[in-house]
Amino acid sequence: MDSPVYIWLLVLFLLSLLLFFDLRRPKHFPPGPKWLPFIGNIYLFLRLKKQLKFNHLVWQKLSEKFGSIVGLKMGRDLVVGVSGVEAIEEIMIREEFSGRPDGLFFRMRTFGQRLGLVFSDGPLWQTQRKFVLHHLKSLGLGRKEMELGIIEETKVFVEFLKNKNGNPMPMQHVFDVAVLNVLWFMTSSERFSLENEKMRELIDLIHKAFNFFDISGGILNQLPFLRYVAPNLCYYNQHLEMLKKMWSFLEETIENHQETFCKLYSRDLIDSYLVKMHENDKTFSNDQLKSLLLDIFMAGSETTSNTLEFSIFYMLKYPEIQTKVQNELDVVVGRSRWPMYSDKLNLPYTEAVLMEIQRQTNVPPLGIAHRAIETTELMGYKIPEGTTILTNIFSVHMDKDYWGDPEIFRPERFLKNGKIFNHGKYFLPYGNGKRRCLGESLAKVNYFLFFTAILHNFRIELPPGSKLCEEKNDGVTLSPKPFEAMFVARTD
């Protein structure tokens, strides 16, 4: 037999071996659809996504067929989708699932390394998280100074709305700069005007990036070679454009601090970080600082602002609920002063409305992806080390067995005997466990104070001839489709 024949037989044998192992499901891996060679379940997922329009609804549909724990192979990645309160609680509280996913998409934003806070884990994450929390708390996080800073931002925002003279205005991204300002001021001693064009451009790029991808990193992370053959199709170019502009902005911010900072006095988080860098602590680097600031900027301008947009949408959709909130505000706060966070205890209906908005909108429907840091077991299934795990929080917030009528907007479900009723593990807007949202205290106060300040000062009305679109934008976070509102000053 000629040697070329041997070569071809060897190639065929190796290909057959490769296909065998590529199609083979890991032993005791969670149930799920069969996958194709090389691409795994990507084609199936994209087909379902086209039909259902949302990533979390794809996982919801798969869970209805295969159970609360579904195992897929997405390109080279093993991905497990977890639905239902019991399984999700295990993912959130168990150490074995405390990692964050890895791959091209996640490393692109942090200079090819695993840096920052949101998508890092292990000793680096622990050290950096402890440092950030300590210094943000020293700068006012979770204290009265933070509340006063937010109140000042709400006053600026209310004045901004008053200048619109009750005319229709687009709600898309209207809260972004105002919501970001408090956290960014603690971070960099800088706040931005609400109509700052540079900020609006940067935040708009961030929103687009959030819409391009799902929290697993999408096709760019699962088939990274596509960046060489179809960089637009996998959103590589778009993501890189956003990152370059953000890096440039952050580098400029850091350079300004380097020129003026004093080791003996820290004005903000960046100053405190530069002091650590001057101490030659190798876990504190310029790349880590930029990655950390990128996390803060993106987190600070996305979830809370989207939730506030939804809150305006719901007040337009349910004007009778808006009236009830305003009546409660008038009784408790009165018309002569500004709402305070301490009023929250005496505004149970208002708080119930805010919680019901969070439950129904599910702004982070799949939370932040986890990663198994070791091979372990989950409810009888084997989860290999490195597996990406998505927590379908939507499935908990819309659980018919628990909520009864989850599709109905009913704030009263959060009230019992006139007081807020805690639904515990069935209400997870900020996650749970050691990877619970770092900025939860800030997000809660922002959400409450902006919402109450607006309803205290304005009647929110739908412009004549306008209609509300019930659909949402999909992505890492959900947001409402563009709509307009009129803010009519209350004179009563």
PyMOL commands that set and color helices and strands:
alter all, ss='L'
color gray80, all
select helices_A, chain A and resi 3-23+42-52+55-66+85-93+95-97+104-108+122-138+144-162+176-188+197-212+218-222+226-229+236-260+269-278+286-300+303-317+319-332+341-346+348-361+393-397+400-403+411-414+424-426+433-435+440-457
alter helices_A, ss='H'
color red, helices_A
select strands_A, chain A and resi 69-74+77-82+169-170+370-371+376-378+381-383+388-391+415-416+419-420+458-461+472-473+479-480+484-489
alter strands_A, ss='S'
color yellow, strands_A
deselect
rebuild
show_as cartoon
